[in-house]
Amino acid sequence: MGDEAVQFFGVKNIDLIDVNKLARQLPKASARRMAIRTRYIGAILRSYDTMKRYGIDNPLRLAHFLGQGIYETGWLGYDGENLKYSADGLLKIFGKYFPDRETAKEYEYQPEQIANRVYANRMGNGDEASGDGWRYRGRGFFQLTGKNNYRKFGEMSGIDLLGDPDIIQRDLKKSVEVAAAYFGKTGLGKYADANDAAAVSRGVNRGNPNSRYAAHGEDDRVKWTNEVLQLTGDPGAVLDDGVLRSGDGGPKVTALQNDLIALGYDLGAADGDFGKKTRRALLAFQAEHGLDPTGEGDEATLSAIEDALDAAKPAQPTELEITSETDAKRRAGETVTANGGVGVAGAGAAAAAGAGVLEETGVLEQAGKVADQLTGTEEDETTVAETSVAPIVEPAPVEETSDWFPIIVFSVILIVGVYVLLRARHNSKKRVERFRLG
């Protein structure tokens, strides 16, 4: 029957089925429930390998598995049981545990106290004071209720549900995994292959697919299983066409949102929920880039987003540019080395500039006096030790890596040397003149 089902559905690989398309057929929901639905869709999309491991490996089995989960979670709108009841609600739903209205009023709108009362001393739970009713309240893709069920499903999946019952509400992928383990290990796949939605429903809700008692909400379970079957019966209706639309969710939507945020569109956080903000951002992007304003992430739009992201990246130098720059630096280094650490043109320009600065600041005059004393000039009879030289202000320290440091040193040496030579020549002329005058 399994092979026939695969041929009937025309889809051989459940990885090709787009759960987003199935979810669009579900009833409208509040924003909070839509957010949970988005989380479930993402969890299911990431769980195909897990489901196949537990025998949910053809579209017919997937349809029955999803049909049960859709009903159990209130059309993918609940990740945990809502026990915030009014007194009227308690009397209507849990009347046997609340003998009168006065008692119901004491408990209304107190979920933890309600759970501990209505689930006490059954399904493996302790009494009301034990807190087991709240600890093991309804949660998960297949809503687990009671300590015994948490133990049984935990053993089947290898997940510690007794020690951490909140995990199937906190991590919906774990929730799907627990449900898939139960579906596979209790043999519900063969009933799905036979398209027996009532048996699957009783297996999930009653724990026995052959129970003579109907499952809770069995008619709705069968109805929604058939709804999913009709969709999966038409491959074109459920195959992933690569287009992201309003109502979609999951990793692909998160990636799209992150790309739009990177391009400067204000979406808030990337939450994986294709809502109004994401659609408005796509419409704005499409208008700015001359695309059809569909508000959908179609192939042309996604490609344009990739191009825009590439254009926004800073340009990187090519290998040829890097090589040319390296060669230029190497040649410049060789030139500097050949000129004693100072470039030829740089030395001349620095000497001229340095001379002007030194003359203007009076440093050149000081250098001249020191040079006269060192060469033994006869113009001034005072000794070097007696000479009063005005203190020269130390310049600010120069980084050793500065290109100007060797140029300045070379210029100062050159100026002092020229000055010494001129003064020596001048003194020599004076000696000759004295000699002639006798």
C-alpha positions as CSV (number, residue, x, y, z in Angstrom):
1,M,0.0,0.0,0.0
2,G,2.9,2.3,0.7
3,D,4.3,2.2,-2.8
4,E,0.7,2.7,-4.2
5,A,0.3,5.7,-2.0
6,V,3.5,7.2,-3.3
7,Q,2.4,6.8,-6.9
8,F,-1.1,8.1,-6.0
9,F,0.3,11.3,-4.5
10,G,2.9,11.7,-7.3
11,V,5.5,12.9,-4.8
12,K,8.3,10.5,-4.0
13,N,10.2,12.7,-1.6
14,I,8.5,14.4,1.4
15,D,11.4,16.9,1.4
16,L,9.8,18.5,-1.6
17,I,6.5,19.2,0.2
18,D,6.1,22.9,1.3
19,V,4.4,22.9,4.7
20,N,3.9,26.7,4.3
21,K,1.4,25.9,1.5
22,L,-0.4,23.6,3.8
23,A,-0.5,26.2,6.6
24,R,-2.1,28.8,4.3
25,Q,-5.2,26.6,4.3
26,L,-5.6,26.7,8.1
27,P,-8.1,29.1,9.8
28,K,-7.0,32.6,10.5
29,A,-5.4,33.1,13.9
30,S,-4.4,35.9,16.3
31,A,-1.0,37.4,16.1
32,R,0.2,35.3,19.1
33,R,-1.1,32.1,17.5
34,M,0.4,33.0,14.2
35,A,3.8,33.4,15.8
36,I,3.5,29.9,17.3
37,R,2.3,28.6,13.9
38,T,5.4,30.1,12.3
39,R,7.6,28.3,14.9
40,Y,5.8,25.0,14.2
41,I,6.3,25.4,10.5
42,G,10.0,26.0,10.9
43,A,10.3,23.0,13.2
44,I,8.5,20.7,10.7
45,L,10.7,22.0,7.8
46,R,13.8,21.1,9.8
47,S,12.5,17.7,10.9
48,Y,12.1,15.8,7.7
49,D,15.2,13.7,8.4
50,T,13.8,12.9,11.9
51,M,10.4,12.0,10.6
52,K,11.9,9.7,7.9
53,R,13.9,8.0,10.7
54,Y,10.6,7.1,12.3
55,G,9.0,5.8,9.1
56,I,7.1,9.0,8.1
57,D,8.7,8.7,4.7
58,N,5.9,9.1,2.2
59,P,3.3,11.8,1.6
60,L,0.4,9.7,2.8
61,R,2.0,9.1,6.2
62,L,3.1,12.7,6.4
63,A,-0.5,13.8,5.7
64,H,-1.9,11.7,8.6
65,F,0.9,12.8,10.9
66,L,0.3,16.5,10.2
67,G,-3.5,16.1,10.3
68,Q,-3.2,14.8,13.9
69,G,-0.7,17.5,14.9
70,I,-2.8,20.3,13.4
71,Y,-5.8,19.2,15.5
72,E,-3.8,18.6,18.7
73,T,-2.2,22.0,18.5
74,G,-5.4,24.0,17.7
75,W,-4.3,24.4,14.0
76,L,-0.7,24.9,15.0
77,G,-1.7,27.7,17.4
78,Y,-0.9,26.2,20.8
79,D,2.5,25.0,22.1
80,G,1.0,24.3,25.5
81,E,-2.4,23.8,27.1
82,N,-4.3,27.0,27.9
83,L,-5.8,26.6,31.4
84,K,-6.8,30.2,32.0
85,Y,-10.5,29.6,32.5
86,S,-13.3,31.7,33.9
87,A,-15.7,30.1,36.5
88,D,-18.2,29.5,33.7
89,G,-15.6,27.8,31.6
90,L,-14.5,25.6,34.5
91,L,-18.1,24.5,35.1
92,K,-18.6,23.7,31.4
93,I,-15.4,21.9,30.7
94,F,-14.3,20.5,34.1
95,G,-17.7,20.4,35.9
96,K,-16.9,17.1,37.7
97,Y,-14.0,18.7,39.5
98,F,-15.9,21.8,40.6
99,P,-19.1,20.8,42.4
100,D,-20.5,24.4,42.6
101,R,-19.9,27.9,41.2
102,E,-18.4,29.1,44.5
103,T,-15.6,26.6,44.2
104,A,-15.1,27.5,40.5
105,K,-14.8,31.2,41.4
106,E,-11.9,30.3,43.8
107,Y,-9.9,28.8,40.9
108,E,-10.9,30.9,37.9
109,Y,-8.0,32.5,35.9
110,Q,-5.4,30.6,38.0
111,P,-3.9,28.1,35.4
112,E,-1.5,26.4,37.8
113,Q,-4.1,25.8,40.5
114,I,-6.6,24.6,38.0
115,A,-4.2,22.1,36.4
116,N,-3.2,20.7,39.9
117,R,-6.9,20.2,40.7
118,V,-8.2,18.7,37.5
119,Y,-5.2,16.4,36.8
120,A,-4.6,15.3,40.4
121,N,-4.5,11.5,41.2
122,R,-4.8,10.3,37.6
123,M,-2.5,9.6,34.6
124,G,0.3,8.9,37.0
125,N,0.1,12.3,38.7
126,G,0.2,12.7,42.5
127,D,-2.4,14.6,44.5
128,E,-3.2,18.3,44.1
129,A,-0.4,19.4,46.5
130,S,2.3,17.5,44.5
131,G,2.1,20.0,41.6
132,D,2.2,17.2,39.0
133,G,-0.9,18.4,37.3
134,W,0.8,21.7,36.3
135,R,4.2,20.1,35.8
136,Y,2.8,17.5,33.3
137,R,0.0,19.6,31.7
138,G,-0.8,19.4,28.0
139,R,2.2,20.3,25.7
140,G,3.6,19.3,22.4
141,F,2.8,18.6,18.7
142,F,0.9,15.6,20.1
143,Q,-0.4,17.1,23.3
144,L,1.0,15.1,26.2
145,T,-0.9,15.2,29.4
146,G,0.0,13.3,32.7
147,K,3.2,11.9,34.1
148,N,2.7,8.5,32.6
149,N,2.5,9.9,29.0
150,Y,5.6,12.1,29.6
151,R,7.4,9.0,30.8
152,K,6.2,6.8,27.9
153,F,6.9,9.4,25.1
154,G,10.3,10.2,26.7
155,E,11.4,6.6,26.6
156,M,10.3,6.2,23.0
157,S,12.2,9.4,21.8
158,G,15.2,9.2,24.2
159,I,14.4,12.7,25.5
160,D,14.1,13.3,29.3
161,L,10.6,14.5,29.5
162,L,10.1,13.7,33.1
163,G,13.1,15.8,34.1
164,D,12.5,18.6,31.7
165,P,8.8,18.6,30.6
166,D,9.0,22.2,29.4
167,I,11.4,21.2,26.5
168,I,8.6,20.3,24.2
169,Q,7.1,23.7,24.6
170,R,10.4,25.6,24.5
171,D,11.9,23.7,21.6
172,L,9.2,22.8,19.0
173,K,11.6,20.7,16.9
174,K,11.9,18.4,20.0
175,S,8.1,18.4,20.2
176,V,7.9,17.2,16.6
177,E,10.6,14.6,17.2
178,V,8.7,13.2,20.3
179,A,5.5,13.0,18.2
180,A,7.3,11.3,15.3
181,A,8.8,8.8,17.6
182,Y,5.4,7.9,19.0
183,F,3.9,7.7,15.6
184,G,6.6,5.4,14.4
185,K,7.1,3.1,17.4
186,T,3.4,2.5,17.9
187,G,2.9,1.3,14.3
188,L,0.6,4.1,13.2
189,G,2.3,4.2,9.8
190,K,0.4,1.1,8.6
191,Y,-2.9,2.6,9.5
192,A,-1.9,5.8,7.6
193,D,-1.0,3.6,4.6
194,A,-4.5,2.2,4.7
195,N,-5.8,5.8,5.0
196,D,-7.7,4.9,8.2
197,A,-7.8,8.3,9.8
198,A,-10.1,7.1,12.6
199,A,-7.6,4.4,13.7
200,V,-4.7,6.9,13.6
201,S,-6.8,9.3,15.7
202,R,-7.6,6.7,18.3
203,G,-3.9,5.6,18.4
204,V,-2.9,9.2,19.1
205,N,-5.6,10.1,21.5
206,R,-6.6,6.8,23.1
207,G,-3.3,5.1,22.8
208,N,-4.9,2.2,20.9
209,P,-5.8,2.5,17.2
210,N,-8.2,-0.4,17.6
211,S,-10.1,1.2,20.6
212,R,-13.9,0.9,20.4
213,Y,-14.1,4.4,21.8
214,A,-13.9,7.4,19.5
215,A,-11.0,9.8,20.0
216,H,-11.6,13.1,21.5
217,G,-12.6,15.4,18.6
218,E,-12.3,12.4,16.2
219,D,-14.6,14.0,13.5
220,D,-12.3,17.1,13.4
221,R,-9.2,14.9,13.3
222,V,-10.5,13.0,10.3
223,K,-11.7,16.2,8.7
224,W,-8.3,17.9,8.9
225,T,-6.5,14.8,7.9
226,N,-8.6,14.8,4.7
227,E,-7.9,18.5,4.2
228,V,-4.2,17.7,4.2
229,L,-4.8,14.7,2.0
230,Q,-6.5,16.8,-0.6
231,L,-3.7,19.2,-0.7
232,T,-1.0,16.6,-0.9
233,G,-3.1,14.8,-3.5
234,D,-2.2,17.5,-5.9
235,P,1.7,17.7,-6.2
236,G,1.5,21.2,-7.7
237,A,-0.3,22.5,-4.6
238,V,2.3,21.4,-2.1
239,L,5.6,21.3,-3.9
240,D,8.0,24.1,-3.0
241,D,8.2,26.6,-5.8
242,G,10.8,28.7,-4.1
243,V,8.6,31.8,-3.7
244,L,8.3,33.2,-0.2
245,R,4.9,34.8,0.6
246,S,2.8,36.3,3.4
247,G,2.1,33.7,6.0
248,D,5.2,31.7,5.3
249,G,7.7,30.9,8.1
250,G,10.9,29.1,8.8
251,P,14.7,29.5,8.1
252,K,14.2,30.8,4.5
253,V,12.1,33.6,5.7
254,T,14.6,34.4,8.5
255,A,17.4,34.6,5.9
256,L,15.3,36.9,3.7
257,Q,14.6,39.2,6.6
258,N,18.3,39.4,7.6
259,D,19.2,40.3,4.0
260,L,16.6,43.1,3.9
261,I,17.8,44.4,7.3
262,A,21.4,44.4,6.0
263,L,20.1,46.6,3.1
264,G,18.7,49.1,5.5
265,Y,15.0,48.2,5.6
266,D,13.4,48.4,9.1
267,L,11.8,45.1,10.0
268,G,12.6,44.9,13.6
269,A,14.0,41.5,14.5
270,A,14.3,38.7,12.0
271,D,11.7,36.4,13.5
272,G,11.1,34.0,10.6
273,D,7.5,35.2,10.2
274,F,6.6,36.6,6.8
275,G,4.2,39.3,8.0
276,K,3.2,42.8,7.1
277,K,6.6,44.4,7.8
278,T,8.4,41.9,5.6
279,R,5.9,42.4,2.8
280,R,6.2,46.2,3.0
281,A,10.0,46.0,2.9
282,L,9.8,43.7,-0.2
283,L,7.4,46.1,-1.9
284,A,9.8,49.0,-1.2
285,F,12.8,47.1,-2.5
286,Q,11.0,46.0,-5.6
287,A,9.8,49.6,-6.3
288,E,13.4,50.9,-5.9
289,H,14.9,48.3,-8.2
290,G,12.3,48.4,-11.0
291,L,10.7,45.0,-10.2
292,D,7.1,43.9,-10.3
293,P,5.6,45.0,-7.0
294,T,4.3,41.6,-5.9
295,G,5.4,41.8,-2.2
296,E,6.7,38.2,-2.6
297,G,10.2,36.8,-2.5
298,D,10.2,35.4,-6.1
299,E,13.3,34.3,-8.0
300,A,13.9,37.8,-9.6
301,T,13.5,39.6,-6.3
302,L,15.8,37.2,-4.4
303,S,18.4,37.5,-7.1
304,A,18.2,41.3,-7.0
305,I,18.6,41.3,-3.3
306,E,21.8,39.2,-3.7
307,D,23.1,41.7,-6.3
308,A,22.3,44.6,-3.9
309,L,24.2,42.9,-1.1
310,D,27.2,42.3,-3.3
311,A,27.2,46.0,-4.5
312,A,27.1,47.2,-0.9
313,K,30.3,45.3,0.1
314,P,33.5,47.4,0.0
315,A,35.6,46.8,-3.1
316,Q,38.6,44.5,-2.6
317,P,41.9,45.0,-4.4
318,T,42.6,42.5,-7.2
319,E,45.6,40.3,-7.0
320,L,47.3,42.4,-9.8
321,E,46.7,45.6,-7.8
322,I,48.2,44.1,-4.7
323,T,51.3,42.8,-6.6
324,S,51.8,46.2,-8.3
325,E,51.6,48.1,-5.1
326,T,54.1,45.6,-3.4
327,D,56.6,46.0,-6.3
328,A,56.3,49.8,-6.1
329,K,57.1,49.8,-2.4
330,R,60.0,47.5,-2.9
331,R,61.5,49.7,-5.6
332,A,61.1,52.8,-3.4
333,G,62.9,51.0,-0.6
334,E,65.8,50.1,-2.8
335,T,66.1,53.8,-3.9
336,V,66.1,55.0,-0.3
337,T,68.8,52.5,0.7
338,A,71.0,53.5,-2.2
339,N,71.0,57.1,-1.0
340,G,72.0,56.4,2.5
341,G,68.4,56.1,3.7
342,V,67.3,59.4,2.2
343,G,65.9,59.8,-1.3
344,V,67.9,62.1,-3.6
345,A,65.1,64.6,-4.4
346,G,63.9,64.4,-0.8
347,A,67.3,65.2,0.6
348,G,67.8,68.3,-1.5
349,A,64.3,69.6,-0.8
350,A,64.6,69.0,2.9
351,A,68.0,70.7,3.0
352,A,66.7,73.9,1.4
353,A,63.6,73.8,3.6
354,G,65.5,73.0,6.7
355,A,68.0,75.8,6.1
356,G,65.2,78.4,5.9
357,V,63.6,77.1,9.1
358,L,66.9,77.0,11.0
359,E,67.9,80.5,9.9
360,E,64.5,81.9,10.8
361,T,64.5,80.4,14.3
362,G,68.1,81.4,15.2
363,V,69.3,77.8,15.4
364,L,71.6,78.3,12.5
365,E,73.4,81.2,14.4
366,Q,73.8,78.9,17.4
367,A,75.2,76.2,15.2
368,G,77.7,78.7,13.7
369,K,79.0,79.7,17.2
370,V,79.5,76.1,18.2
371,A,81.3,75.4,14.9
372,D,83.6,78.4,15.4
373,Q,84.6,77.1,18.8
374,L,85.3,73.6,17.5
375,T,87.5,74.9,14.7
376,G,89.6,77.2,16.9
377,T,88.6,80.5,15.2
378,E,90.7,83.6,16.4
379,E,87.8,86.1,16.1
380,D,86.6,85.4,19.6
381,E,89.3,84.9,22.3
382,T,86.9,83.2,24.8
383,T,87.2,79.4,25.2
384,V,84.6,77.0,24.5
385,A,84.0,76.3,28.1
386,E,83.3,80.0,28.7
387,T,81.0,80.4,25.8
388,S,77.4,80.9,26.8
389,V,75.2,79.1,24.4
390,A,71.4,79.7,24.6
391,P,69.6,76.4,25.4
392,I,68.0,74.8,22.4
393,V,64.5,73.5,23.0
394,E,64.4,69.8,22.4
395,P,62.0,68.9,19.6
396,A,59.1,66.5,20.3
397,P,60.2,62.9,19.9
398,V,59.8,61.6,16.4
399,E,58.7,58.1,15.7
400,E,61.6,55.9,14.5
401,T,59.4,54.8,11.6
402,S,58.9,58.4,10.4
403,D,60.2,59.1,6.9
404,W,61.1,62.7,7.9
405,F,63.6,61.8,10.7
406,P,66.6,60.8,8.5
407,I,65.9,63.7,6.1
408,I,66.0,66.3,9.0
409,V,69.2,64.8,10.4
410,F,70.9,64.8,7.0
411,S,69.9,68.4,6.4
412,V,71.3,69.6,9.7
413,I,74.6,67.9,9.1
414,L,74.8,69.3,5.6
415,I,74.1,72.9,6.8
416,V,76.6,72.7,9.7
417,G,79.2,71.3,7.4
418,V,78.8,74.1,4.8
419,Y,78.9,76.7,7.6
420,V,82.1,75.3,9.0
421,L,83.8,75.3,5.5
422,L,82.8,78.9,4.9
423,R,84.0,80.1,8.3
424,A,87.3,78.2,7.8
425,R,87.8,79.9,4.5
426,H,87.0,83.3,6.0
427,N,89.5,82.8,8.9
428,S,92.2,81.7,6.5
429,K,91.8,85.0,4.5
430,K,92.1,87.0,7.7
431,R,95.4,85.2,8.6
432,V,96.8,86.0,5.2
433,E,95.9,89.6,5.5
434,R,97.5,89.9,9.0
435,F,100.6,88.3,7.7
436,R,100.9,90.9,4.9
437,L,100.3,93.8,7.2
438,G,103.2,92.5,9.3
